[in-house]
Amino acid sequence: MSWINFLTVIFIVYLVYYCLNLFFDLFLSPRTAIGEISEDELFFTETSIPELITAQSKAEPVIEEPGKEKPMVYFPSGPVNATGGISLKHLFSLAKDNLIEHTRAIPY
């Protein structure tokens, strides 16, 4: 059996399968009337009336107590030698000129 014969048989089997599937869906499956309510469909009725909600301004100012300050959260990240950002183009130019110092291996 050659590849062309094999692929032709596979194509014919799939074509027959899909034609039978289409035939079953169109002709043998039960049809429901257009105006009829199906048992599988859920309908919800809303019994509440929509209510208009308006914004109200508060006249009371918020007073912060000076005695109770929030503690500062500090997350140590190791020694920082420099801060600030550079553009991606500048980063590539620094890497090209071998001006970036590698202090440890970069995990991938």
N, C-alpha and C positions, 0 to 999 in steps of 0.2 A: 504494500500500500504506500503510495507516494504522499508527500506533504499536501499536495493539492487535493487529492481524494480525501485525506483525513480532515482538512479544514472545510471542505465542502460538506462532509457528513456532520461535522460539529455545527456548521452554520444552519443546515437543514433541521437538525434537532432543536436548536434554539428558536428557529423560526416557527416550528410546529408548536413548541411550548408556549411561546408568546401569543400565537394565534388562538390556541386553546384557552389561554388565560383571558384574552380579550373576549372571546366568544362566551365564556362563562360569565364574565362581568356584565356584558351587554344583554344577553338573552336569558340566562338561567337564574340570575340573582333576583330576589324579590324587590319589587319597586314600591315605593311609598308615594302617596299622592302629594302634590305640591302644598296644599293647604292643611294637610294632616300633621299633627304634632307627633313626633317620634318619642318613644319611651326613653331613648338614650340622651335626649337633650334636656338640659336644666334651664329653667327660667326663674329669674329673681325679680321680685317686685320691690320697689323702694317705697316704704311707707312713711319716711320722714320728709318733712318739708324743708327745702333749702333755707338756710338762715344767713343773713348778711352779717359779717363780722367786721367791725371797724377798729382801727388802731386808737388806743387811748394813751395819752402822754402821762407820765408819772411826774408829780411835782416834788417828790422826795429825792434829795441828792444822796448819792452813795457816799458814806463816810468811812474812810479806812482808818483802822486803829493803828497809831504809830508804834505801839508797844509790841505788837505781834507782826513781826516781819517773817516772811517765808525764808527758810534756809536755802542757800544757794546749792544747787546740785552740781557736783564736779565729777566729770568723767575723765580720768587721766588717760591720755593717749600716747604717752611717751614724750621724749624731748622733741620740741619743735624748733628747728633751726631757722626757718623762714616762713613767712605767711604771705598770702596774696596769690593771685591767679595769673596765668598767662594764657594766651590764645593757643589754639591747637596748631596753628601755623608756626608760631614761635617755639612750641614744644618740639615739633618735628625738626626745626632748624637746629635747636640745641642738641637733639639726639644725633643728628647728622654730623655735627661737629664734635661729638663725643664729649660734651660738656655736662652730661648728667651723671652724677655720682651714684653708683649702686652700692648700698650699704649691706644689703642682704638679698637672698634669692627671692625671686618673684614667684609666688605659687600660682599654678594654672588650674 
